Amino acid sequence: MRRHDAIVIGAGHNGIANAAFLAKAGLDVLLVEKNDYIGGAAVSRNLHGDWIYSNCSYVCSLLRPEIHRALDLAKYGLQVVPYGGSVTLAENGDYFGSYPDEDASRREIMRHSPRDADAAHRYERDIMRQCRFIRQFLLRTAPDPASFKPRDLLELLHIGRKLWDLGEDTIADTIRFYTMSIADWLDEYFESPLLKAAYAGSGIIGSALGVMSPGTAYVLLHHAMGDVDGTAGAWGFARGGMGAITAAMQRCFEAHGGKTLAGNGVARIEVRGGAVTGVTLENGDEHRAGIVVSNMTLPRTFLECMDPKDLRPEFLEKCRNFKIRGSSGKLNIALEGLPDFTALRGNQELMRADLHISDSIERLERAYDDWKDGTWSRDPYVDLLIPTLTDPTMAPPGKHFMSVFVQYVPPKVRGKDWTDADRDGFRDTVLDRIEAHAPGFKKMIAHVEVRTPRELEAEVGLTEGNIFQGELTMDQLLFNRPIPGYAQYRGPVKGLWMCGSSNHPGGGVMAAPGANAAREILMHLKKPNTVPEGWRDD
């Protein structure tokens, strides 16, 4: 039995980032991972031949540049390559393309609606205004509004001042934005059904809500506030797959003396006298530390890996009520060649883009109706990319890798656990949707990996397969995330901390929860602190 300064549970991107910052400060840190590989949901895996899959998360934008610089991830091998634009395929053979070039995008919008071409400028201005407002709080610890501690009062004052700086009209727009559905928000700008569908998809990704559900406008914002190479809202591929991000973080962690123990999960977080003492692994091994940091989901941490006697009943009840419903699935496909999308013949530039299948708000809402009925969407929202057109290292020469994200996929099928037959039915539904737009596509398939919420929970530890480790609704944001009174990364037991996406500012491969938790831990220990923080000008 060895004693460490800190034990971090879960080698996903937040866990590794947290461990790396703690190790940089001189702590003896042990990183524990249940799988025999590191990366969690940000992982590259070789599951068929020479193809490399980004088999959970698949694109990079939200990774905070401050964390990228602080951990010197470029030094440790991380390269992010921007990809351009998006395209939404319509059932009538038409499409709507969004290009990196502003003039090209404007001409494309005018092809569908001259009025919408002008509205697009207002829309992008208003979205960026909301992005600038929220981005400054991503690397700050949320204040406790019920606390009278000077730090919390000052942070509340800081947020109030930033909100006041927006001006009266923008404050009103901001409050409306956070509570509106993405369908209602888009109705205020656009008339083209295809444009609305193209923009609406980002409002439902990872959410157990429909495009007409209040609160989905913020979910869109969550997907728009990142950047690549300083270009706000841009997206990119990590060269070598999303595992390149966690691999670079891991190299940084190990360069500062960190140790990783993979292939053995945590069975129990040990508590004695109201304080954590360490962890017991599934194989019975014990490791001791006065600080334990959980990168697991809120329910997994407190409802599965702790003795209920060590927690207050009211806290456990709040954990049970935490909304973490799965709604997404994923297919990773090895292709022998490049698919031929009928609508894009003669416009190969858009093949490198993010391709969406679902061409109206009504179709998106009906897909949600299937989820509410307890089954995968029969006409799903499909978000697919071919990363090998930008990063050819992920497949053999002349071959391709296709990443397919799907909404909606329930955590249970009509109240029962997923079966292999259900998984195959879901797979066939998605492949048929793609085949309808790219005839001959299925004949090119060399291998398919299918990930329903069952696989996401069993393999990655995402409760119910929720990719954000908790829904991004107003009752679970900022000082309410994960639950009121526990938004500052401290657990209800002395020495226990939380660093996963169940915490502020939420999911996506941004590493902000992991970095923020490390900053709080180092402040508590009065250790040197190199963790970046959101700016303050007061």
Buried (B, 14 or more C-beta within 10 A) or exposed (E): EEEBBBBBBBBBBBBBBBBBBBBBBBBBBBBBBBBEBBBBBBBBBEEBEEBBBBBBBBBBBBBBEBBBEBBBBEEBEBBBBBBBBBBBBBEEEEBBBBBBEEEBBBEBBBBBBEBBBBBBEEBBEBBBBBBEBBBBBBBBBBBBBEBEEEEBBEBBEBBEEBBEEBEEEBBEBBEEBBBBBBBBBBEEBBEBBBBBBBBBBBBBBBBBBBBBBBBBBBBBBBBBBBBBEEEBBBBBBBBBBBBBBBBBBBBBBBBBEBBBBBEBBBBBBBBEEEBBBBBBBEEEBEBBBBBBBBBBBBBBBBBBBBEEEBBEEEBBEBBEEBBBBBBBBBBBBBBBEBBBBEBBEEEEBBBBBBBBBBBBBBBBBBBBEBBEEEBBBEBBBBBBBBBBBBBBEBBBEEBBBBBBBBBBBBBBBEEEEBEEEBBEEBBEBBBEBBBEBBEEBBEBBBBBBBBBBBBBBEBBBBBBBBBBBBBBBEEBBBBBBBBEBBBBBBBBBEBBBBBBBBBBBBBBBBBBBBBBBBBBBBEEBEBEBEBBEBEEEE
